[in-house]
């Protein structure tokens, strides 16, 4: 047996503790392949498996879908699930969490590629910080321009962590903690599932934030059929998410605590979804169209709001966190996180530092240089 075959045998025998979980649709197959190839280039330790949720109603046989996806990266341990029952973003997220069988999980968007020693970097952060969610910075295509987190988004930097909501892209943490705080909100369909999930994590006393100096993502934003950029009917999904989060977290009244929610709703999200100058007619018509749905969901929303009033911390949606807020939550999490940390095992040697000057060279090594369409 050669050295390489022995290494492969050892990897197959090792029980993975990580899952990379990916939600995808057929029109993004080229981008999914790119992501899977970047995963295949990652270090083999800590061991991981890959779950792909094919998130669309389809008459195609699941085995055919699975064979096509697994062929994109034959060296990876890939499991494929077909979600035809509720192929919304929220429905797909619930499938992702339900089928995850490892103690640690990283939800990854299918229009990304991953670079650096990602999992070891995240594990080091989970060992040294009582955090509930870890994110990584993303860059626009093959440039050095950071996409997320934006410096203009409210945040608190403490000991190398940028504490703030992790805005999708890659969201990593403990599978059991994700389930313990209630999993994904059943009222989020195509917008706002990570916004609400991060808020609930903070309210339960577990901080979320980014590590900015170890590993990174590239966001290939030309992927088609993005629900956040070009989905038909996006305005009603955004409005529905705003209505639900206001009712679920007692943010309907306009006051100092809810000022950030109402300001962002007015100045960003309604403009983002309805256009630069949303008309009262558009807004009223959309609200009226959503009223039957709101009536059906209101008992569940009311029960959720009752439970939310018992959360240890009562942050409001989009409320900027102060340094004191972060310190209070960190102190609380210090006493609570040990029930989850045991799955991390022994700490390996720390990964090498990924400096910004290396971004372009590492990106070329994995994917090759690509010119932007605008050049």
Secondary structure by P-SEA (a helix, b strand, c coil): ccaaaaaaaaaaaccccccbbbbbcccaaaaaaaaaaaaaaccccccbbbbbbbcccccccaaaaaaaaaacccccbbbbbbccccccaaaaaaaaaaaccccbbbbbbcccccccccaaaaaaaaacccccbbbbbbcccccccccccccccbbbbcccccccccccccccccaaaaaaacccccccccccaaaaaaaaaaaaccccccccccccccccccccccccccccaaaaaaaaaaaaaaaacccccccccaaaaaaaaccccccccccccccaaaaaaaaaaaaaaaaaaaaaaaaaaaaaaaccccccccccccaaaaaaaaaaaaaccccccccccccccccccccccaaaaaaaacccccccccc
